[in-house]
Amino acid sequence: MTTKDLKGRRSALERAREEWAERRSTGSEGVPDTIVDSWNRSADHVPDSVSEAPMDDPDQTQAEFEDSPLHVAVGQLEGELRRAAEDGDLVVAVTDRDTRILWTYGGRVMRRKAERVNFVAGGRWDEGSVGTNALSLAQQTGRTQSVFSAEHYAPIVHNWVCWAAPVRDLVTGEQLGVLDLSTTWDRTHPIGAATATALASLLEREIPRAGSGSPTSHAGSGLSLRVLGAAEAHVDGARLLLTRRQSEILAILALHPQGLSLDALHAALYGDARVSASTLKAEVSHLRQALGGRLTSRPYRLDLPVTCDAVEVMRAVRSGDVEGAVAAYGGDLVPGTESPELTSTGDFLAVAVRESLLADPRPDVVVRYARSVPYDTEVVERALAALGDRPHPARAELIAIHSANR
């Protein structure tokens, strides 16, 4: 959408907002019913003159955040969230179930704008405090929401566009809060909603499971390896700081639990590239040290219990468990890898998961898949076609994902 188009959309919304304020109608041309309904509710609690969000005590907010499972999840992804904010000049926020901001980070421009309206830790962005906004709508509906310019109730954020997605405990289904991306209205982009949804999905994968102090996949003894959508490893619950090459070696060995010879590992990792065997031996030696010696040679094999998301997807696909495959699938296998083994395996997993969904496009499962692969519109279209006119809780999110990526 061009800047001219965005200006036209903003002007139309401002006129619609003024007309609504004059007659408080239940409908307004060009404005979604969810927005108008929220305007009507907001008018009973929030004055147009609101200049900033109300604040809870910052120290109390921080203490409650540290006790929240979201604290662990944000800690695991903080680097990625900060990069998203800096690269896109966004402000990223994570809230609790009351739509109070627990953690936030802003790019250079948006950081100052956020501070002026208390879009900071402790700020209350529920509908009753500041009126219509994406965070409160996502918390209320349990679906990804976009709110552009004058769709916000409070004029203090009419210069903003916000995309917010719910964050749930994947075991209990409980909604713990929302993840929001916000920037200036003129930086609106069709992938905003899909990006918020994808980041919320990544956050969900890091939430501790009941009864553990850290994510289940990281708890206990052994190696927990995540290689789909990102590369991350934990040994006995502690995160390893690895190079990309070391992550690739771990992924290959996880895919070959019986072990590999030096030549086979070299071929899987480097293919025809001119890399000496001594270079590979040095990489393995550093990796063995990081693993506390639990990597054998002759053959090279991981000598500890291993859980790996790519292996889980492969098992689920082969057993016909579409829901299990999608739950474990997080995207490309070691994104950016040039390893021929990992490239071919990643292609196989991507095609296998996609074909499984095309054959069985259950809406709830497709929504979860679309959070990791937002651009696969054919799968979303297949799910919508399978729904027909039948009502379903996932319909609105499927439509939003499809609209954002057409």
N, C-alpha and C positions, 0 to 999 in steps of 0.2 A: 504494500500500500504506500503510495507516494505521500510526501508531506502535504501536498494540496488536498489529497483525499482525507488525511487525518484531520486537517484543519476544518474541512467540511463536516466531518463526523462530529468533531468537538462542538462546532457551532450549532449543529442540529440538536445535540444533546443539551446544550445550554438553553436553547429555546424550549425544548420539551420539559426541562426541569422548571423553568419559569412558568410554563403553562400549568404544570402539575401543582406548583405552589399556589397558584391562583384558585384552582378548583378542587385540589386533592382528589383527583379522579382515580378510579381503579385501573385505568388503562391509559397508556400514553404512546402515541405512534412512534415506532422506531426504537422503543425502549423495552427490553425483556420484562415479562411479568414479574420475574423474581426480583428485579431491581425496583419496580414500582411498588410491589408489596412491601419491600424493605423500606422504601421511602416513607410509606404510610405508617409503618411501625415506628420508624425513627422519629417521625414528627411528634410523637407523643412523649419523647424522652430527651431529645437532643435539640438545643437551640441552633439556629443557623450561625450564630455568632461564636460557636465553639472555636477556640484558637489553638488548642492542643489536646492531646489525649490525657486523661487523668493518669496519675502515676501511683503505683504501689511502692512501698519501701524497697529501694534497690538491694539492701543487704538481705532482707527477708526473701526477696525474689531470687537472689543468688543462692541462698541456702536451700530454698525449695527446688531450684534447678539442679543443684548438686545431688539431691535425693531422688531426682526423677530419672527414669530409664532413658529419657531423651538426652541426658547429660553424657552418658556413655556413647550414644549414637552420634551426637554432634562432635564429640571428641575424636571419634574414628574418622569422620569426614570433614573435619574443620578445614584442612588444607584445600580440599576440592571446593568447599562452599566459599572460602575466601577468594579463590581464583575465579570462580564464577562471578562474584561481585565485582572484582577488579577488572576482569576482561570485558564485562558487559556494562560497566558503570551502573551497577544495580545495588540495591540494599537487599540483603537476604535476612529473613527473620524466621525463627522457630518459636511457636507459642505453646502454651499449655491448653488444656481442654476448655479453659475459661477465656481463651483468646487474649491472654496476657503474654506479652513478649518475654521469653526466657533468655534468648540469645539472638544477637544480630551483628551483622558486619556489613559495612557499606563501602562502595567505591568512593573515590575522591569527591566527586560532585554530590552524589546522593547521601553521603554520610552527613554533610552539613544540613541538607534539606530534612533528613530524618530527625536529626537532633532538635530542629526548630519546632517540630510538632509532636515530640516525645515518641517517635517511632524508635524506641530504645528499650533495653531490658527494663522491665517494670511497667512499661506503657500498656494501658488497657485498650484493646482495639475491638472489643465486643460491640455489637450493634447498639446496645443501650448506652454506651459511653461516647461513641463518636459517629454512630449512624452507619449507613450502608457502606460496606467495604468488602474486598475479596476475602480477607481473613475470616471475618465473622460469617459470611455466606458459606465458605468451605466448611467451617466448623458446624454450622447448622445443618447443611445438606449432606455432608459426607462425600461431596464430589468437588472436583477441581472447578474453580470459579475465576472469571476474569471481570475486572471492573475498570472501566476506562473513563478518565476525565470526570465530567459532570455526572456520570452514573454514581459517583461517590456522593453521599448525602452532605458531608461537611465540605464547604468551599476551600478549606485549608489543604485539601488534597485533590482539588480539581485539576491540578497540573500533573497529576500522577496517573500511571497505569499500573495495576497490580494483578498478579496471577498467584493464586493460592491453592494448594492441594492438601488433602487430609493426610495425616500420618497415623498409622494404626499399628498395634501390636499384631504381628502376623499369626501368632498362636491363638490369642483370645478374640481377635477381631475388634478389640476396644480401640476407639479413636482417642489418641493421646494429645493431639493438637494439630497444628497445620504448619506447613512450610510455605513461605511467601517470598516472591520476587517482585520488587517494585522499582520503577524508574520513571523518568519524565514521559508525559503523554506522547511527545513527538518521537520517542524511541520505541513505540509499539511495534511488535513483530509477531507474525503468525505462530512462531514456534514458542512463544512465551509460556502458554499454558502447558504445552507438552514438556517443556524444560522443567517447569515447577513439578509436574507430575513425576517425571523421571528422577529428579533429585529427592522427592519425597519417598519414592520407592527405594532408592539407595539407602536413605535414612532408616527406613523400616527394617532393612536387612541387618542393621547394626544394633537394633534395640535388644537389650538383654531379655532372655526368656525367663519365665517364672522360676524362682528358686536359685538363680545364679547371679553373681555380681558382674558378669560380663556376658556378651552374647554367647548363646549355647554353642555355636559353631566354633567359638574360641576357647571354651572352658575345658577343664579337665586336661588329661595328658594326651600327648600326640601333636600332630601337625594338622592345623586347619588352614586350608588353602582356598583362597578366592581368586579366580582367574578370569571370570566372565564379567566384562564391563570395566574391570579394573584388575590390578594385581596386588594382592595383600596376603601375608602369611602370619600365622600365630603359632608358636610352639609352647605347649603347656600354659596357654592363656596369655603369653607375652608376645607382643608384636615384634616381628623381625624387620630390620631395616635392610632391604635388599636392593641390589641393582636390577635393572630390567633383565639382564642376561641370567642372573641367578634365579629370578622368578620364572623365566622360561625353562631353565633346567628343572626346577621343582615341578612345574606343570607337566613336563615330558615324563619325568619319573613317576608322578602320580598316575599318569595314564598307562604306565607300564609297571605295575607293582611287582612283577616277576624280575625286573631289572633289565639293564641293557649293557652290552659291551661298550668299550670305549669307541670303537668304530661306529656302532649303531647310534650311540648318543651323539657323536659328532655329526653324522648324516642327518639325524632328526633336528639338530639345532642349527647347523650351518648349511646343510645341503652341499652345493658345489662351491661355496665360497672358500677362498684360500685362507683358511685359518689353521694354524698348526695344532697338533695334538697336545703340545705342551701348554698352549693357551687354554684349552679346555680343561686340562688337568689342574691348572692354577685356579680357574673358576670353581671347579668342583672342590678343591681344597679349601678355598675361602667359605664356600657354602657349608662344607662339613663342619668347619669351625663354628659357624653361626648356629648350626643344628646340634651343637654339643657332641659331635662325633657320630651322630646317628645317620650316617650315610656310608654304606659299605662300598667296596670296590670289587671287581671281578666276580660278578657284574656290579655295575653301579646301581644301588638300590636303596630306597628309604627304609631305614631300620627302626621304624616307629609307627604307631597307628596313624593313618592318614584319612582325612575327609577332604573332599574336593568338589566344588560345585559343578565342574565340567563332568566329572565322573557320575555325579548324581543325576545330571540331565541325561547322560547317555544311558544309564540304567533305566530311568523312567521312560525314555523314548522306546527302548527295546521291549519294555513290559507293557506298553500301551497306556501308560499313566500320563495323560496329557496335562492334567492339573499339576502333578508333581514335577513334570519337566518344566513347565512355565514358572512354577514357584522358585525353582533353583536357577532359572536362566536369567542372567543379568546383562547380556549383550555380547559383544565380540570377545573372542578368546584372546587374552593378553593383547589388548588393543595396540595396534602399531607393530606387532611382531613380524619379523621376516623369517622366522623358523618355518621350514616347509611342513614339518610335522604339525605344528600348532595351527598354521594357516589352513591346512586341509581338514584337520579335526574341527576347527572353528566353523569352516564352511559346512561341514557335515551336520554339526549341531544346529546351526542357524536354519538350514533347509529342513532338517528333521522336525524341529519344533514348529516351524511355519506350516509344513505340510500336515502335521498332526492337527493344528488349529483349523486349517482350511477344511479338513475332513470332519472336525468336531468343534465348531465355533461357538462354544458356550460363552455367553456374554461376560460373566464374571471373570472367566479365565482370560478372555481376550483383553479385557480392561487391564488386567495385571501385566499381560504381555506388552500391551501398548505403552505402558509406563517405561519399559526398557527399550522398546523398539517403536517409537512414536510415529515413524514415517511409513510403516507398512499399512497403507490405507486399504489394501485389498482384504486383509484379514478383518479389519474393522468393518468394512462393507459387507463381508460375508456374515459377520455376527449380526449386523443390523438387518440384513435380508432374512436371516433365520428367525429373528424376532418378529418380523412382520409388523402388525399393528398391536401386538400384545404388550401390555405394560410390563416394565421390568425396572428394578432399581438401577441397573447399569446403563439404561438407555441414554440418559442425559449425558453421562460422561463419554460414552461412545460417540455420540453426536458431536460433543465438544472437541474430542481428539480428532475426529474426521474433518471437522471444519477448520481446525488449526493447521492441518497438514495437506489440504487439497492443493 
